[in-house]
Amino acid sequence: MVLSNNFSVAHDTLNELYGEHDSSLVAKFCAAEIFRRITYVSQLPLINSLEFKAELLSIAAEALKTGDIKLYETIDHHTA
């Protein structure tokens, strides 16, 4: 959901379905998934530019450190 910039929707849905949870752990899991989906061989085709990938990896690294994940509303992910 973070890769499609819908983290807030996913977070709200998680709250509705499961109630109280460790949001720091969820953010860190999301960060690990970002790393996996960007750096592994079978990458997702929705990510186009290197700048977009670099920004997502930066966001993921920060989330692993802090347990808080930011949305990337300002990243231009359509440039090649």
N, C-alpha and C positions, 0 to 999 in steps of 0.2 A: 504494500500500500504506500510505502514511503516513495518508492520509485515512480509511482504514478501521482505523487503529491496528494494522496488521500489519507495520510496518517491520522488526521483528526477524525475522519469518518471511521477508520478502523478502531481508533481509541474509544470513540463513543460507543461503537458496536460492542467492543470488548467489555465496556462498563455495563451495558444493558444486559448482555448475555451472562457474564460471570461475576458481576458486582465488583467489589473492591479487589484490587490486584496490585502487584508491585510494578508500577509504571517504569521505574528505573530498569528493571530486568527486561521488560518488554522493549524499551528503547535499545538496550544492549543487544538483544536478540535481533532486532531490526538492523542494527549496525553490522552485525556479523553477516546477515543475509545480504546486505548491500555489498560488502567485501566479496562474498562468495559469488554473487551474480555479476559483478563487474570484472573480477580478476580471473575467474576460472575459465576453462576452455569453452563451455557452452553458455556464452553470454546471452542476455536478453536482447532482442533486436530493437527495443524501444529507445535505447540510449544511443544517440547519434554522435555527439561531439566529444572530443577529448576534454574540453573545458567542463562539460557537464559531468563527465565521469570523475574528473579531478575534484570538482566541488562536492559531489556525492561522497567520495572517499574521505574528503576533509570533514564533512558533516558526520560520517560514520565514525571516524577516529575520535572526534570530539564527544560523540554519544557514548563511545566505549569508556572514555575518561570520566565523563560527568553523569551518565545515566539519563541525560536529557537530549532529545533529538529535535532538531530545527527543521522547519520546512524550507524548501528551496524556491520560493515564489519568484525570486529575481534572476534565477539562472536561465540563460537562453539555451535550451536543450535541443533546438531545432537546427542549429548551424552544424555544418559538416566539418 
